[in-house]
Amino acid sequence: DITVIDNIYPSISCPSNINVIATSAAGSIVNFSAPVGIDNCTATTRMIAGLASGSTFPIGTTTVTYEVADASNNTIQCSFDVIVSGLAPSIVCPSSITQNSDVAVCGANVTFSANETVGIPASTITYSHTPGSFFPIGTTIVTATATNAVGISSCTFDVLVEDTEVPVVVTQNLTVQLDASGNVSITTIQVDNGSYDACGIKSKSVSPSSFSCSNVGANT
């Protein structure tokens, strides 16, 4: 008998590593030329790990491995990586907001929303101040931040709440006596009967505050 033995291993060459940008949160469709092994005799090539060409590869690194085997069970493998990268977010803040105070309140509840549509996977937006929350009179700087697995993007805008309500003046009638020289003066404390403002009253005054003999009687 003559026994013929095949000790020659097949050969195979894989593509270089492939780098692509994700097109959605699922990743990206990646196409490549599948390697085919060669041998001095008949050989079969098959993929033993990873995903086939034309598949949607997830964000991250997927290792694709092919194996070629001949009839004598001589085998050899090659591998390459498909690297799918996500996109960092790019947040857009609203323009600065100016809003009047709410009725009888020293401030206002202000709603707003930042926008981010670039990031893959989709980003999560957080705020230094919750949209719809209460803002005091004056300017408050709000920071909006978009975050995904790839990166972070932040922007700021101003929320200006203005006090446009006038104080409520409440007075009471007052009777005073002229002094020996025919004069008398009054203060705001004497005529004020509970004037108020939601943001507080900065100052009070009364006019006229001085009276003489010519003013005897009712005065407004």
C-alpha positions in Angstrom: 0.0 0.0 0.0 1.0 3.5 -0.7 -0.3 6.0 1.9 -0.3 9.7 0.9 -0.4 12.2 3.7 -1.2 15.9 3.3 0.7 17.8 6.0 0.5 21.1 4.2 -1.6 23.7 6.0 -3.9 25.9 4.2 -3.4 29.7 4.1 -5.8 32.5 4.5 -5.5 36.3 4.7 -8.0 38.5 6.5 -8.8 42.1 5.7 -7.2 44.9 7.8 -9.2 46.2 10.8 -12.2 48.2 9.8 -13.2 51.5 11.5 -16.6 53.1 10.9 -18.9 55.6 12.5 -22.2 54.5 13.8 -25.3 55.5 11.9 -27.7 54.7 14.7 -27.8 53.5 18.2 -27.8 50.0 16.8 -24.4 50.6 15.2 -23.6 50.5 11.5 -23.9 48.1 8.5 -20.4 47.0 7.5 -19.5 45.4 4.2 -16.2 43.6 3.6 -14.8 41.0 1.3 -14.9 37.6 3.1 -11.5 35.9 2.9 -11.2 32.6 1.1 -8.5 30.1 2.1 -6.3 28.3 -0.3 -4.7 24.9 0.0 -2.7 22.4 -2.1 -5.8 20.3 -1.9 -9.4 21.1 -1.5 -10.2 23.4 1.5 -13.3 24.9 3.1 -13.5 28.4 4.5 -16.0 29.3 7.2 -16.6 32.2 9.7 -16.4 30.9 13.2 -16.8 34.2 15.1 -18.2 37.7 14.6 -20.7 38.8 12.1 -21.0 38.4 8.3 -20.5 41.1 5.8 -23.6 43.3 5.4 -24.6 42.8 9.1 -25.3 45.6 11.5 -22.2 45.8 13.8 -22.9 47.2 17.3 -21.0 50.1 18.7 -17.7 48.9 20.0 -15.2 46.3 18.7 -16.4 43.0 17.1 -13.7 40.5 16.2 -14.4 38.5 13.1 -12.6 35.1 12.7 -12.4 32.8 9.7 -11.1 29.3 9.6 -10.0 27.3 6.6 -9.7 23.5 6.8 -8.7 20.9 4.3 -9.7 17.2 4.0 -6.8 16.2 6.2 -8.1 18.5 9.0 -5.2 20.9 8.6 -6.7 24.2 9.8 -5.6 27.8 10.1 -7.4 30.9 11.2 -7.2 34.7 10.7 -9.0 37.5 12.5 -9.7 41.2 12.1 -11.6 43.8 14.1 -14.6 45.8 13.1 -14.6 48.9 15.3 -17.8 51.0 15.3 -17.5 54.3 17.0 -20.4 56.4 18.3 -20.7 60.2 18.1 -20.3 62.6 21.0 -23.3 64.8 21.6 -23.5 68.5 20.6 -26.2 70.3 22.6 -28.0 73.5 21.6 -29.4 75.7 24.3 -32.4 78.0 23.9 -31.8 81.7 23.6 -31.9 83.7 26.9 -35.3 83.9 28.4 -37.0 87.0 29.9 -40.3 86.4 31.7 -42.5 88.5 34.0 -43.0 87.4 37.5 -46.1 85.4 38.3 -49.1 87.2 39.9 -48.5 88.0 43.6 -45.2 86.0 43.5 -41.7 87.2 43.7 -40.5 85.1 40.8 -41.9 82.8 38.1 -42.1 79.2 37.0 -40.1 79.0 33.7 -40.2 76.2 31.2 -37.5 75.6 28.6 -35.8 72.8 26.6 -32.4 72.3 25.1 -31.9 70.1 22.0 -29.4 67.4 21.1 -29.8 65.3 17.9 -26.2 64.5 16.9 -25.1 62.0 19.5 -25.0 58.3 18.8 -26.1 56.6 20.9 -28.8 59.1 21.9 -27.8 61.4 24.7 -29.5 62.1 28.0 -30.0 65.8 28.8 -29.8 67.1 32.3 -30.2 70.7 33.7 -28.7 72.6 36.6 -32.2 73.9 37.1 -35.3 71.8 36.4 -37.5 73.1 33.5 -40.7 74.4 34.9 -39.2 75.1 38.3 -39.4 78.4 40.2 -36.9 81.1 39.4 -36.5 84.2 41.6 -36.4 87.8 40.4 -33.2 88.6 38.6 -30.9 86.6 36.3 -30.2 82.9 36.8 -27.6 81.1 34.6 -28.9 77.6 33.5 -26.5 74.9 32.3 -27.8 72.1 30.1 -25.6 69.0 29.6 -26.0 66.2 27.1 -24.2 62.9 27.9 -23.8 59.6 26.0 -21.3 56.8 26.1 -18.9 58.7 23.9 -18.8 62.2 25.5 -20.4 65.2 27.1 -21.6 68.5 25.7 -22.7 71.5 27.7 -24.1 75.0 27.1 -25.6 77.8 29.2 -28.3 80.4 28.9 -29.8 83.1 31.1 -33.3 83.1 32.6 -34.3 86.7 33.6 -37.4 87.1 35.7 -38.6 90.7 36.0 -40.8 92.2 38.7 -43.5 94.1 36.8 -46.1 94.3 39.6 -46.5 97.6 41.4 -46.8 97.6 45.1 -50.3 97.7 46.7 -50.6 100.9 48.7 -53.0 100.7 51.7 -53.5 103.8 53.8 -55.5 104.9 56.8 -57.1 108.3 57.7 -55.1 110.3 60.2 -56.0 113.3 62.4 -53.2 115.5 63.6 -53.0 118.6 65.7 -51.1 121.7 64.7 -48.4 122.7 67.2 -48.1 126.1 68.8 -46.4 127.5 65.8 -49.2 126.3 63.5 -47.3 123.4 61.9 -47.3 119.6 62.0 -45.4 116.9 60.2 -46.4 113.3 59.6 -44.5 110.1 58.7 -45.3 107.1 56.5 -45.7 104.9 59.5 -48.7 107.0 60.6 -50.6 106.7 57.4 -49.5 103.2 56.2 -52.1 100.5 56.8 -50.4 97.4 55.5 -49.0 98.3 52.1 -47.4 95.3 50.5 -45.6 93.9 47.5 -44.7 90.3 46.7 -41.0 91.1 46.5 -41.1 93.5 49.4 -41.2 97.3 49.6 -37.9 99.0 49.1 -39.0 102.4 50.5 -42.1 104.4 51.5 -42.8 108.1 51.4 -45.8 110.3 52.1 -46.6 113.6 50.4 -47.3 116.1 51.6 -45.7 115.4 54.9 -45.9 118.9 56.4 -49.0 120.9 57.1 -49.8 124.4 58.4 -52.8 126.6 59.3 -53.6 126.8 55.6 -54.3 123.1 55.5 -56.8 123.0 58.3 -59.5 120.5 57.3 -59.3 117.3 55.1 -56.2 116.8 53.0 -55.5 114.1 50.5 
